[in-house]
Structures are given as structure tokens and as C-alpha cells.
Amino acid sequence: MAKKLHSPGNRFSVDDTIGKEAFVYQQITKNGIGKISLSLYDLTHEVDALSLNGEEIASFTQVKIIKKADERTVVVSPIR
């Protein structure tokens, strides 16, 4: 009976975040890594992020996810 209740759910993939908007949760330092927060599949996810131009991006700045850097990190650009 319990097996019927099990659901595989949606698996989170960094690939699914490309093109989405998010906000900087933890400041992205100049040429460094920070964290962004976004809603995907009705859940909030925190993802490591780099700035597209290596610039510093302050916390709470709205950004767009441009591409994947690796399996756990995305590249973002501020929305101006």
C-alpha cells in the first residue's frame, strides 16, 4: 500500500533554469561565486552562480540565468 504513495517527483536540473529569472541570495563577488534563488516546479531552489562579465552583483538584485557553467553552477546577468 505504501508503494502506491511514492512519487518520483520532479528532479531538479541546472539545465532547466536557463532563461529563467532569479534573485541574488548571496552576493556574487567580483570574479567569484555567489548564490541565487529561484522558483522552479513550485519549489524554491538555491543555485551557485557566476556573473557573466565577472562583475560584482549585490544581494537581492534580479538576474537572468544565461547559461550553465557546470552541473551545480549557472552564469547570470543583472536585469537592468
Buried (B, 14 or more C-beta within 10 A) or exposed (E): EEEEEEEEEEEEEBEBBBEBBBBBBBBBBEEEEBBBBBEBEEEEBEBBBBBBEEEEBEEEBBBBBBBBBEEEBBBBBBEE
